[in-house]
Amino acid sequence: MVITTNSLNSNLQNLKNGNHTEQVTKIPVTIVGYGRYGNQLLGPKYAESDSPWEVKAIIDPQINLSQFQNSVLGKKQPNTLLCGCFSDWFKDYFSQMTEDEKSRQVIEFALKPHIVYEQAMNFISIGIKAIILPKPVVINHQQLHSLSKAVKNHRVKAAVSSQWYYSDLPKIICREWQRIAKSPFQGFRQLHRVEVNYSKENGRAYQTPPPLLELPHALQIITSSGLMDFEEQESQVKGGLDEVEVIFYSEQITEGVHILSEIDMKPPFQIKRKYSDWDVQERSLKLYFSDSTTIPSLEVDFWIKFDSSGTFALRPGQIIIRDSEASGDHQLLKLNFVEDQLRNMNYKIYKAFDQDFFSFQSDASVLSLERYKTIGQQIMDIQQKWSQLSKIK
């Protein structure tokens, strides 16, 4: 059976509802890159049997059969074709496909940003029509502009895998900070300060500069939570080799939005002792409505840690909501949450792929490359400023 325009949605629903049939034809997927992200995070999601997709091939110059077979995806799908480069993949896999199979092929990039542009252009040039790009996609304005132009000209459905865009949590944050701002006790209260810390221990291993590694998460959260629109916003940038500090000012937030991203974070002893086997991450958002307190009215810990299979949450995230006027700074609500962001994101992206190019571009449920450009351009600006600072130092 061939998946038609109307069949994918029903297949998605059947799979979610447990209605499995032999007639469901899975979407062929190639993963480009099988390093930390591809192997440890992306692979387990693609290994799930109850899904409308199936990984048919992996491209990675350093991959070997033993490494792959020991991964979660390799244990579930041992017959996946392993290719060392694009030309091998084209010769041994893509050129053997029917035209219909080629038209349904999805390419997911799990690469460092400095090699995404060249690889993406390779696949676009041979007629691939659906790609999933990692944030922040590329490393400079020129690459972002050129890739966006190629996507439009070739009518490629290009989705960006910025997880927080597809999450419901930023919507909850938006609702709660706006509720606190409209306090029944003191009337409207303006946000005083927003702090975001997106840092990680041992992040140097990713060999990606801090503006391109963790910062994209922070900007997506701020945008999706309704705290700031980055259109034509000017950033103030400080930092060093392993960190970047960014400040955005606006009339709506008195002291602005302050973002810190470190890739060689040194966690406190008590935290490291608690999570001795993990690389500790600081992923927090704090909203202050007064300059007279050090206690945020809304605080979120975004760090969710799954087991190696990607199935069970070993550490949940947490949201804390306070209302100082009502409770004298006592905690009102403390809620743990677990969200399988990659799985939720994949379902939304693949559902959006089941549209023509123009419908895909206008579909707000998916973060298209065009829709991502506002954040992407800010990240490219910050990367450029940070690079100049690094040269000076």
C-alpha positions, -999 to 999 in steps of 0.1 A, spaced: 0 0 0 12 35 -8 5 63 18 -16 89 1 -23 124 13 -53 113 34 -38 80 47 -10 92 70 -32 109 95 -53 77 99 -22 56 102 -9 80 129 -42 76 148 -43 38 144 -8 35 157 -15 58 187 -47 39 195 -30 5 192 -49 -5 160 -20 -21 142 -25 -37 108 -2 -51 82 -15 -25 57 2 4 75 32 14 54 59 32 74 76 63 62 113 56 52 138 77 72 175 83 69 193 97 99 224 117 90 248 117 120 249 91 147 269 108 175 256 116 209 223 131 198 216 106 171 226 76 191 215 84 226 184 106 221 171 104 186 177 67 180 155 54 209 125 74 197 129 60 162 132 25 176 97 25 190 75 0 171 43 19 175 52 47 151 45 56 115 82 58 106 111 34 101 148 41 99 161 25 68 196 40 67 221 59 87 249 81 73 280 86 95 317 84 86 326 70 120 298 45 124 306 7 126 284 -23 128 293 -32 164 286 3 177 253 4 159 242 -31 171 248 -21 207 226 10 204 189 11 212 180 15 176 204 -11 164 189 -37 188 154 -30 175 163 -25 138 195 -45 131 190 -45 93 194 -7 90 218 2 62 249 19 75 267 43 51 299 62 55 290 92 33 263 108 11 276 92 -21 275 57 -6 240 63 6 229 75 -28 245 46 -47 235 18 -23 201 30 -11 185 60 -28 192 51 -64 176 17 -58 143 32 -47 111 37 -67 100 73 -75 72 69 -50 96 57 -23 119 86 -31 91 111 -27 83 98 8 118 97 20 125 118 52 160 130 61 167 138 98 199 156 105 216 149 138 247 169 131 268 197 145 256 231 130 288 237 111 282 208 87 244 210 84 243 234 55 265 214 31 247 182 39 212 196 36 221 211 2 233 177 -10 199 161 -2 179 190 -16 199 188 -49 187 152 -55 150 160 -49 144 151 -13 112 169 -2 110 164 36 139 172 60 142 177 97 169 202 107 186 205 141 185 238 159 201 263 154 203 249 119 235 266 106 263 289 118 259 322 101 234 345 83 247 336 48 240 299 53 206 306 68 196 328 39 209 304 12 193 273 28 160 291 32 161 302 -4 168 266 -16 139 252 5 115 277 -11 128 272 -46 127 234 -44 95 233 -23 111 213 5 91 208 36 118 217 62 110 213 99 132 225 127 135 202 157 133 229 184 116 208 210 100 236 231 81 249 201 61 216 201 56 214 239 26 225 259 47 236 288 55 271 274 18 276 269 13 269 306 41 293 315 26 320 294 -8 315 310 6 316 345 29 346 342 0 366 326 -23 355 354 3 367 380 7 399 362 -30 406 365 -30 403 403 -63 407 420 -44 421 450 -24 449 434 -38 452 399 -15 449 369 21 441 377 48 445 351 75 418 348 107 431 365 133 406 353 135 373 335 164 349 340 172 319 319 201 295 326 208 268 300 241 252 309 256 218 310 285 199 325 311 185 301 295 203 272 329 208 256 327 173 243 301 185 217 328 207 202 301 234 195 304 270 208 280 280 236 258 303 214 250 274 191 248 246 217 224 255 245 213 290 237 187 280 210 167 262 237 166 294 258 154 316 230 127 291 220 114 290 255 112 327 258 94 331 225 70 302 230 62 314 265 51 348 251 78 367 271 95 383 241 92 385 203 128 386 189 118 404 157 142 433 154 154 429 190 190 440 197 211 418 220 239 427 244 265 399 244 293 390 269 311 358 274 343 338 271 354 305 256 329 283 275 301 307 281 278 334 266 257 359 285 229 377 266 206 405 276 175 417 257 156 448 268 120 457 262 94 480 275 74 451 289 102 438 312 119 465 334 153 449 337 151 428 306 157 391 298 191 378 310 203 345 295 234 325 306 247 295 288 278 276 299 292 245 283 317 237 310 294 242 341 308 231 375 278 219 395 277 223 433 291 194 452 257 183 466 241 183 432 270 164 416 269 138 445 232 133 439 237 128 401 272 113 402 267 92 370 252 120 349 264 151 332 245 177 352 224 202 334 210 236 346 179 244 326 159 270 344 136 299 339 129 325 367 104 353 365 105 382 390 77 408 393 95 429 420 130 443 425 126 439 462 128 401 463 152 373 454 124 348 452 109 344 417 71 344 413 74 316 387 103 292 385 108 263 361 133 235 360 132 220 325 158 193 330 141 159 324 164 129 324 153 96 307 169 62 309 191 49 281 160 34 263 143 68 262 112 53 279 114 60 316 120 94 332 146 91 359 143 128 368 112 149 362 111 186 355 94 210 379 74 242 379 69 263 410 43 291 411 42 317 439 21 348 446 38 370 472 8 392 479 -15 363 486 9 341 505 38 361 519 62 344 494 50 310 504 49 284 477 14 281 461 20 253 436 49 228 431 43 205 402 66 178 387 62 171 351 75 146 325 72 152 288 86 130 261 95 160 239 112 142 211 84 117 206 57 144 207 77 166 183 82 137 159 44 130 157 36 166 150 63 170 124 53 138 105 17 147 106 26 181 91 46 164 64 13 149 52 5 182 34 16 200 2 44 225 5 23 256 9 0 241 35 31 229 54 45 264 53 14 280 68 8 252 94 15 268 128 17 233 144 51 228 129 82 249 132 91 254 95 125 268 86 108 300 75 90 303 108 122 296 127 142 324 109 134 351 136 151 330 163 178 317 138 188 352 129 191 362 165 213 332 172 235 341 142 238 377 155 248 364 190 273 339 176 289 367 155 292 390 185 305 363 207 331 353 181 344 389 180 346 389 218 366 356 218 390 371 192 396 401 214 403 380 245 
